[in-house]
């Protein structure tokens, strides 16, 4: 009774709740972990044999059940017992039989017999159900650094004692297991874990009924500095502060409507450098944020499926100014733009890169190269300049960016600027027509850096080949042309809509083209 089993056909995990005769045959009454795969609530033909939620129970024969085994036994079976395999074996699909050669089998066997030195050992989706002989586990795998016991038949969170037993263990995965709630940790095991001085990564994802009390128990164990508890139900006001936590992942756990609320959470973990919660922010086009008062140490920020308003980007930067790795897919246009939509995915990368231009290395898994930062920052500033009422004096970040990347600005957007700072800026009113300026500056030595473009109207433009594609398209629009294709002298046609956002005109070898 109460033992952990797995159905041999479906691989679904369950707990035994009844063993006995039904209609003169022995059956096992089981309660599935997944409440959607059973048929009964413990009642069969109006007789109750056990109790569970409706359609979570089942009655099965013992031959259909796989019973759980000890961890050390599973280790011995997988790594130490002699194989029945031969180097040449017969493989049949029922009609044809072929010889199959196992290449490298001796090497694998040799490596498995050196199990005490193996750094990573995995038993994901295995039938391990108990860990009681910790001494034997230590004898078998003393060198283990990473142990995966996720989605197994384990149902006792006290298996975490492995962290104190295995001297080299720095990562353990207990995700998708029943009753893996830290609030159920015994005082003895908790005391042992508090004595562990090395840093350990703990994964406890998709654990039923996890809540804030479980996270708070973990926060009392200094050894756990990297934590994944995705799917945990959290109450913001109940979360304890912690100075040991360095990385936290809590997707599907909290919902905020403002960056300011995220600030309150990060304040609780002053030494956090990596934070992931894919859906935590639910801002929109109308969101307005208060000023941020706290500066975090985050270098990794993953808000992939969250929504953030454009005007909140500066608040995000105030909260985490040194981000190197960022993920976010949905950024809403500013209200001042008059556009009630989100930026395209290829525009999000320039926006995030510009916000973190001093530290950024990767946005949405795309490596950010220094040679593209100028284009990204120019795109960001052009958008800012286009907003009604924008003033450089509103934030020194904008002036620093404009000076660094020599981005011309209108005089009316410099109101209130310090004269010394203003003298470092290029004012648009002092500039000549863009194309005339290019022509007057380049001279003969720049001839090979120009692309001559013939418009459908017959007008010719000379454009620097260092011009980004998006800026070239904007230049065409300013000349009243919705350019879709570039046609070169050899007849080659390039669809502008399919050119990578960060591309430059210099990627085309030709120096002459027409636009359709």
Protein Blocks (a to p, Z undefined) as FASTA:
>chain_A
ZZacddfklopacddfbdcdeehiacdddddfblklmmbeoiaghiafbdcdehkaccdd
fklpccdddfklmmmmmmmpccfbdfbdcddehjaccddddehklmmmmmmmmmmmpmbd
cfehiabfbdfblmlmmmmmmmbmbdcfehiabfbfklmmmmmmmmmbcbdcfehiehia
fklpcfklmmmmmmpmbdcddddehiehiafklmmmmmmmmklmbdcdehiacdfklpcc
dfkbmbdcdehkbccfbfklmmmmmmmmmmbcbdcdfklpccdfklccdddfbdcfbfbd
cfkkpccdfklmmmmmmmmmmbfbdcdfbdcddfklopacdddfklmmmmmmmmmmmmpc
bgghiacdfklmmmmmmmmmmmmmmpghiafklpmklmmmmmmnopacdfklmgoiafkl
mmmpccfklpccfklmmmmmnommlmmmcccdddfkopacdddfkbcfklmmmmmmmnop
acfbdcdfkopacdfklgcfkbcfklpmbfbdcdZZ
